[in-house]
């Protein structure tokens, strides 16, 4: 097996564990020849190289991703990584604090988009309790 195939296989396993096999396998199944090049590189580099390095555990990597995706203003990708952050053991409170911290450094518009995206996922995943009546 070549290094590229090995890196892809390592990455595919981690990607499925963090993002869910249904999402990952669906992305691969929908990819035509053009998009498969992207699937290959993201699985090898992101998930096979970066996510499997020994220097940080998955919780920390999830925290970093949430902050970076807020800074970049990428709510669709942030939604995916909020779900992954829950899978990696982050609490709703930790996710909220990460987004608040990122908002201070990235600005209110970026923070608002991140909070909206995270809220949608947290509700869908059943991680948020309903509003308490007073």
Residue pairs with C-beta under 8 A, 6 or more apart in sequence:
1 9
4 44
6 48
7 44
7 48
7 49
8 40
8 43
8 44
8 48
9 48
10 47
10 48
10 52
11 43
11 44
11 45
11 46
11 47
11 48
11 49
11 51
11 52
12 24
12 43
12 47
12 48
14 47
14 48
14 51
14 52
15 24
15 43
15 46
15 47
15 51
16 24
16 25
17 87
18 47
18 51
18 58
18 62
18 84
18 87
18 88
19 80
19 83
19 84
19 87
20 83
20 87
23 80
27 39
28 36
28 39
31 38
31 39
50 61
51 58
51 61
56 64
58 88
58 89
59 85
59 88
59 89
59 90
61 88
62 81
62 84
62 85
62 88
62 90
63 85
63 90
63 94
63 98
65 81
65 84
65 85
66 78
66 81
66 82
66 85
66 95
66 98
66 99
66 102
66 114
66 118
67 98
67 101
67 102
69 75
69 77
69 78
69 81
69 114
70 78
70 99
70 102
70 103
70 106
70 110
70 111
70 113
70 114
71 102
71 105
71 106
71 110
73 109
73 110
73 113
75 113
75 114
75 116
75 117
76 117
78 113
78 114
78 117
78 118
79 117
79 118
79 120
79 121
82 95
82 117
82 118
82 121
82 122
83 121
83 125
85 94
85 95
86 95
86 122
86 125
86 127
90 98
92 122
92 127
92 128
95 118
95 122
96 118
99 111
99 114
99 115
99 118
100 111
102 110
102 111
102 114
103 110
103 111
103 112
103 114
103 115
104 111
119 128
122 128
